[in-house]
Amino acid sequence: MTEVDTATRHAWLDAVNPVTKLLLALLLSVPLFASIDVTSGLVAIALQLLCLPLTGLRLSTVLRRLLPIVIFAPIAGLSMLLYAEPAGQIYWSFGFATISEDSVSLAIAVSLRVVALGLPTILLFGNTDPTELADALAQVAKLPSRFVLGVLAGTRMLGLFLDDWRTMGLARRARGVGDRGVLQRFFSMAFVLLVFAVRRGTKLAMAMEARGFGSGIPRTWSRPSRLHARDGVALLGGVVIMTLALTAAVLLGTFRFVWS
């Protein structure tokens, strides 16, 4: 059983084509680069979270997957905090680093941008089947079958990496070496996982070549992938979300063009 409850497995977004989800992810991300302000980022995050019932994901699942982004988002704003052009009240200065009223607002805005850029991917692809994604890339996006099958195989391997990481952690804990040295444990396990990934990738590539997946012969697909009216509605919803987010920033006077 996956993290998605069986009662919510057939959510509204499940019927949207994966290629449309890719376009929607870009639509919910690229316009945010037009401005660096707090308002548009907050409005975009709020409106995207309001669409959570359409995804079939639980709020706890989304927050757990979003946690790494939230933790590392301030790192993106740190450069703005220290090295943005000073404006307004100066709070601290040392050498080239200056913290001012304007740099603080820019750092907060950039950090929110990182969260707003990562959230659509979690919401859109948290419940997307890799095989459906491969079917859509091949039949709708018309990408080469060799590339599509490689993407499918790589996506399928992600679950194995998580299982390997969990198994290594339990094995180290059973030997009494998993409760100390957090950084040392992380890097040692990451190196072992890298070795596993290289070996598994090599074996998988050889197996796929042996079965003819690398040939240039046109392939057939057992499950058709088509675009429907719901895909247009999803894209329209993305346009509305971005329009409302940027309009709110303009009306409140916080819109700040990225090159200004």
C-alpha positions, 0 to 999 in steps of 0.5 A: 500500500502506498502513502496515498489512501485507496479512497483518494487514489482516483483523484481529479489530477490522476486523469490529467496527462503527465505531459500536461503536468510537466507543462503545468509545473513549468507554468507554475514556476517560470512566471515567478522569476519575473519578480522577487517579492514576498507577496507573489510567492506567498499567494502562489504557495497558498493557492497551490495548497488550496488545490491539494484535494485535487491531487489525492495526497495527504497534507502530512505527506506533502509537508514531509516531502516539502521539509527538505526544501524548506530546510535548504531554502534559506541557503538560497536567500543567504547571498541576497541577505549578505551581498544584495545592494544595500537600501533602507536601514543598515543593520550590520556591515562587515567588508563586502557583506551588508545586511540592510532592510532591503536585503532582508526582504529580498532574502525572504522573497528568494527563500519563498521562491524556492518553496514555491518552485518546489511545491508544484512538482510535489503536488503534480508528480507525487501520485504519478505512475512512472509507466503512465509518464513514459507512455505520455512522453512517447505518445504525446510528447513524441520523444525517442523511445530509447530516452523514454525507456531510460527515464522509466527505468531510472524512475523505477530505481528510485524506490530501490534506492530508498529501500537500500538506504533504509536497509543500510540504516537498520543494519548499522543500527543493529550492529550498534554503529548507527546512533552516533556520528550523524555526518560520518554515517550520512557520507559513508552510507551515501558512498555505499549507495553510490556504489550500489547505484553504479553496479545496478545501473550497469546491470540494468543497462546490459539487461535492457540492451540484451532485450532490444530496448536500445534498438532504433526500431519503432516501438508500440505501446500497450496503453494509449495516452491521449489529451482530454478536456481536463488537461486544458482545464488544468492548464487554465487553472495554472494560468489563473494561479500565476495571474492572481499571484502576480496581480496581488504583488502589483496591487500591493505595490510589492512587485519587483522586476527581477532586473530592477 
